Amino acid sequence: MNNNLSNIVQKSFEDIKMTDETGFEFWSARTLMSALGYKEWRKFSGVIEKAKIACKNSNQKPENHFVGGDKMVGLWSGSQRNIEDYFLTRYACYLIAQNGDSRKIEISLAQTYFASQTRKQELQEERAEENKRLEARKKLKENEEKIEETVYQRGIQFPVEFATFKNKGIEALYNLSVKSLKEKRGISEKRALADFDTEVELRAKDFIYAITDHNIKEKNILWKQHLEKELVANSKATRKTLLNRWITPENLRSQEDLKQIEKRRENEQKILESDK
């Protein structure tokens, strides 16, 4: 019996999962009830209510995870009737397992299963966010190189001048000096701010460089002061857009160093290759 329960709850929980036409995953509370060792809906519905409270206490909306629904069942007479049911998200199933009777072997196994699955999902989400930042940083570098080539042909001659050009754009976007912003975020003076940026910041800077490069060429802008003026104007316009969407750039939190993420990825790849 225990091996069968372990197989159902730990290894085959996905077997009782349902998917709608959009690919959204959900579970029937009635089906989950049996998998978790409950025979009476009255007792199991009490666990669901506790899970709803836990959901609300976690600043989540219970109605987004516990969707009421009816289920048709056959009677001995051959007729059918509706019985109460819920359509549950994976998170709702996790909360139900956490609030179930841990004396039941099924609940104990489910708690272990969901703990591992929750952590797995967290890691997947973290990796997805890292991928977005890495991709945005790569694209920003490409546009930095592109605009650097453009301005070098139109009045900016030395690397120090290009560094000043970039800094003016950053200062207009954040309404702070580069030095002050680095101090506020605890970033070394020798490091690039972009390596600690959120995805929003990276894409905002990328947009600024893209439209600045476009306008410089379209308007045939020449000389250092005019190039800087164009960049600052586009940075201020982008800042205004962010502020209108309740995003204050200078108040965004510094993220994990992208150089460290790249290094970690390289080490992970080496381990995978050594295991082959």
N, C-alpha and C positions, 0 to 999 in steps of 0.2 A: 504493500500500500504506500509506504513512504517513498519508495523509488518512483512509483507512479505519480505521486504528488510533486515530487521534486522535478520530474520531467515536465509536468503540466505548468507548475508555477515558475520554476527557474529557467527551464530550457524552452518550453513551448507556450509561454504566455502570449506570444505573437499569434498563436493559432486561433485564439478567441477574439482577436482584433478584427474590426471591421473597417472598411474604407469606402468613403463616398465617391461620387463621380469626379470630384476635384482632387482626390488623393488624400483628403483629410482623414486621419486615423482616429478611431474612437472605439469604446468598449461598452457593451450592454451591462448595466449593473446587475441584472438578473443572472447573466452568464458568469459574471465575476463572482457573484455571491456563492455559487456552487464551487468554483475554483478555489475560493478562500475558506471552504469548509462550513459555510452557513447553510442551514436548511430552512430557517424561517425568515421571511422578508421583514417581519416586525422587528426582529433583532438586528438584521443587517441594515435596515433603514435608519436605525439609531446610530450606527457607525457612520453612515453617510452624512447624517446631520452634524456629527462631531467633525467630520472631514471638511464640511462646508465652513464651519466656524474657524477651523485652522486655516482654511484658504483665505477667508476674510482677514484674519489676523496677520497674514503674510502680504497684505495689501494687494491681493488679487480679487477679482470679481467672481464670486461663486457661480453666477449664471453663465460665465464664459467657460466653465469647466464641468459643471453639473447641469446638463440640459434635460429638462423633464420630457418624458415621452411615454406612450402607452405601448403595450405589447399584447398581441392576440394569442390566447392559449385555448386549446381544445378541452372540452369537458367530457365526462364519461357518457353523457347523453348524446354526444356528437355535435353539440352546439359550441360556440366560441364566445369568449368574453374578454374585455380589456382588463389588463392588470397594470399597476403602476411600474414604471421603469425609468431609468436615467441613461442618457448617453454621456459617457465619461471621457475626458481627455486623459492622456497618460499621467499628467500631474494629479488629476483627481484620483486615479487608481493608486498612485503613490500615497496620497493623503489618507485614503481609505485603509490601506495596509498599515500605515503608521498608527491609525486610531483603532485598529481591530484588536481582537482578543489574542494577545501574544501567546496564550497557553495552547492555542491551536497551532499544530505543526504547519498547516498551510499558511497561516499568517506570518509565522516566523520565517518561513522560506520566502514569502512574498516581500517581507521587509528587507531581507538580504538582497533579493533580486533587484528591487527598486532602488536600493542604496547604490548598488553598482551601476545600474542603468542611468540613474540621475547624474552620477559623477561622470559617466561616459558621455552623456549628453552635454554636460557643462564643458568638458574638454573639447568636444566637437564644436560647440559654439565659440569657445575661446579661439580655437584654431581658425575658424571661419572669419572671425574678426581680425585676427592677425593677418590672414591672407588678404583681406580688403585693404588693410593699412600698407602692407608690403607692395601690393599692386598700385595703390595710389601714390606711394613714395617713388616707385619706379617711373611712373608716368610724369610726376612732378620733375624728376631729374631730367627726363627727356625734354620737357618744355623749358627748363632752365638752360639747358645746353642750346636749345633752339633760339631762345631770345638772346642769349649771350652772343651767339654768332651774328644775330641781327644788329644789336647795338654796337658791336665792335666795328661794324661797317659804317656807322652813322655818327660817330663822335666820341664814343667811349673807347679808350685806347689801352688801359692797363687793368690788370686783375683787381687792384685796390679800388679802382673807379667802379668796376662792376659790382664789387662787394658793397660799396656805398649805395649804388643804384638799388640793389636788392634790399638793403636795410631800410631805405626810404619807403619801399613798398610794404615791408613788414610793419614798420612803425605806423603807417597810415591804416593798416588793417586792424592793428591791436590798440591804437591810440596810446602806445607806450614805446619807449626806446627799446632796442634789442637787448641792451644790457639790463634794463629794469625787468623786462619780461623773463630773461634767463634767471635773474635773481629770484623772481617771484616763483618760478617753477623749479628752482634748485638744479639748474642745468649749467654745466661747466661752460666758461666763456669760449673754450676751444671747440665745443661741439655744436653741430647744426641743430637749430630749433626743430626743423622738420622731422628729425629722427625720433622726436618725442611727441609729435603732433597726433591729434585724433584724426580719424578718416575725414571728418568734416573740414578740418583745417587744411589738410593736404589737398583735398579737392577744390577748396576755395582758392588756395594759392595757385593751383594748376590752372584754374579758370582765369585768374587775374593775368597770369603770364600769357595764356592763349589769346585773350582779347587784346592785351597790350601789344603783343607781337603782330597781331592782325592789323591793329590801328596804326602802328608805326609804319607798316608797309603801305597801307591804304592811303594814309595822310602824307606819306613821304616825310616823316618827322626826322629832323636832323639836330645835332648838337646835344650835349650832355644834359643841360638844364631842361630842354624841351622833352627829352626822353624820360627824365625823372618825373616831370610834370604829368605825363601821360600815365605812367605807372601808378603814381600817387592817386590820380583821379579814379582809376579803375579799382584800386585798393579801397578807397573810401566808399565807392559805390557798392562794392561787395560787402564791406562792413555794414553799410546801411541795410542791405538785404538781410544779412544775418541777424541784425538787431530787430528788424521787423518780424523775424521768425523766432524771437525770444532766445537767440543765441548770442551771448557776449563773448567774443573770441578770447579776450584776456582772462576770462574767468573759467575757461575750460581747463580740465585737469591734465597734467602731463601724463603721458602714457608710457608703457614699457619701451625701453630703448630698442629701436628696430635693429640695431647692430647686434644686440644680444639675442634677439629672436632669430636672426639669420645664423648666428653662431650656433645656437641651440639646434636649429634645423640641420645644419651641416653635421653636427655630432650625431644626431639621430640617424642621419643617412649613412654615416660611417658604421654605426652599430648594425644597421640593417644589412649593409653590404658584407660585414664580417660574419654575420650569421648564415649567409648563404652557403 
